[in-house]
Amino acid sequence: QVQLVESGGGLVQPGGSLRVSCAASGSIRSVFSINAMGWYRQAPGKERELVARISNSGTIYYADSVKGRFTISRDNAKNTVALQMNSLKPDDTAVYYCNAQSPGMISWGKGTLVTVSS
């Protein structure tokens, strides 16, 4: 299994920006097998939702709620994926989880908390 570690969460005021990052590790074979990486988020009492995803081909998906405000990027050489979050709103408050898709396997990070509050 690929190990994923998120970083960059914290407290930010509405309208502010934050960047969360995720580093993938494991065997060389398992890391090289990753086809796509993405970010999910989950607020207390709510379902986990897909925020953004980027495939090896460069295809990118954004949830409508974050489109135009968030940007996902991936550095294949460094096996990392990042989510730049701008114009943050209180509704963006959630635990953000890194996700990686490999043949026959989906990996998850432990999550990093993002709190948007004044």
C-alpha positions in Angstrom: 0.0 0.0 0.0 1.1 3.6 -0.7 1.5 5.7 2.4 0.2 9.3 2.1 1.0 12.1 4.5 -0.8 15.4 4.4 0.5 18.8 5.6 -0.4 22.4 5.6 -3.7 22.5 7.3 -4.6 25.1 9.9 -6.7 28.1 10.8 -7.4 30.8 8.2 -9.8 33.7 8.0 -12.5 33.9 5.4 -11.1 35.2 2.1 -7.7 33.9 3.0 -5.6 31.3 1.3 -4.0 28.0 2.3 -2.0 25.3 0.6 -2.2 21.7 1.6 0.3 19.1 0.4 0.5 15.4 0.2 3.6 13.2 -0.1 3.4 9.6 -1.3 5.8 7.0 -0.1 6.3 3.2 -0.1 8.1 0.8 -2.4 9.4 2.2 -5.6 7.0 -0.1 -7.5 3.9 0.9 -5.5 4.6 4.6 -5.8 5.3 4.3 -9.5 2.0 2.5 -9.9 -0.1 5.5 -8.9 -2.5 6.5 -11.7 -4.2 9.5 -10.1 -4.2 11.6 -7.0 -6.8 13.8 -5.4 -8.2 15.6 -2.4 -11.4 14.8 -0.5 -12.9 16.6 2.4 -15.3 15.7 5.2 -17.0 18.0 7.7 -18.5 16.7 10.9 -21.8 14.9 10.2 -21.4 15.1 6.5 -20.3 12.7 3.8 -16.8 12.7 2.4 -16.8 14.5 -0.9 -14.3 14.7 -3.8 -12.8 18.2 -4.0 -10.3 17.8 -6.8 -8.5 15.0 -8.7 -5.7 14.9 -11.3 -4.8 11.8 -13.4 -1.5 10.8 -14.9 -2.8 12.1 -18.2 -3.3 15.5 -16.7 -7.1 15.4 -16.6 -8.4 17.5 -13.7 -11.7 17.5 -11.9 -13.0 20.1 -9.5 -16.2 20.1 -7.4 -18.5 22.9 -8.4 -18.3 24.4 -4.9 -14.5 25.0 -5.3 -14.2 25.7 -9.0 -12.4 28.9 -9.7 -11.0 29.1 -6.1 -9.0 25.9 -5.7 -6.2 24.6 -7.9 -4.8 21.1 -7.8 -1.3 20.3 -8.9 1.0 17.2 -9.0 4.7 16.8 -9.2 5.2 13.3 -10.5 9.0 13.4 -9.9 8.5 14.2 -6.3 5.4 12.0 -5.8 3.4 14.9 -4.3 0.1 16.5 -4.9 -1.0 19.9 -3.6 -4.2 21.9 -3.3 -4.0 25.7 -3.4 -7.1 27.1 -1.7 -8.0 30.7 -2.3 -10.9 32.9 -1.3 -11.7 30.4 1.5 -15.2 30.3 3.0 -16.4 29.0 6.3 -18.1 26.2 4.4 -14.7 25.0 3.3 -14.0 24.0 6.9 -13.3 20.2 6.9 -10.7 17.5 7.3 -8.9 17.3 3.9 -7.8 13.8 2.9 -5.2 12.9 0.3 -6.1 10.0 -2.0 -4.1 8.0 -4.5 -5.4 5.5 -7.0 -3.2 2.5 -8.1 -4.2 -0.7 -10.0 -6.4 -2.6 -7.6 -5.8 -0.3 -4.7 -6.9 3.0 -3.2 -4.8 4.7 -0.6 -5.8 7.4 2.0 -3.9 9.8 4.2 -4.9 10.5 7.8 -6.2 13.9 6.9 -5.3 17.5 7.8 -7.8 19.9 9.4 -8.6 23.2 7.6 -10.7 25.7 9.6 -12.0 28.8 8.0 -13.3 31.2 10.7 -13.1 34.8 11.7 
